[in-house]
Amino acid sequence: MAIQIERLDNEPIVIVRVTDPVDNIEDPRQTNDGVLAALEQSAGTLWRITDFSEASLSFSDLVLGMGLDETMTHPQVRNIVVGASEMVEMIGSSAAQKQYGGLSVAVVEDLETALALARYDAAVSEQADPPA
């Protein structure tokens, strides 16, 4: 299995780790199932960190994966992508295209930076819209 999904305790963050071998059909399905399960436990926004730092992605992996990844465009999901390859950078720019949802996706080089960004965004969001 090339997908591992971890919901962080007491935080609105889910980490999706993608490793080789990449399966551009089954991996998005597993990701959808895992993120939807995390959303069921979330009252509000969920920060999804997808870590591709251990995966070798091809252009077809990118196109097929983004086409099948339904939770990337979920209105409660904010996306951060981890990795330094050209294909990972392309995910960030491709997500802004209309056919992929016109999303703003942060691309960072390591998981620590992604976690810091998600935590900061979650804190700012909570201050702007505190729970009732």
Summary of the structure (lengths in Angstrom):
residues: 132
radius of gyration: 13.9
end to end distance: 40.0
largest distance: 44.8
contacts: 394
relative contact order: 0.17
helix: 45%
strand: 23%
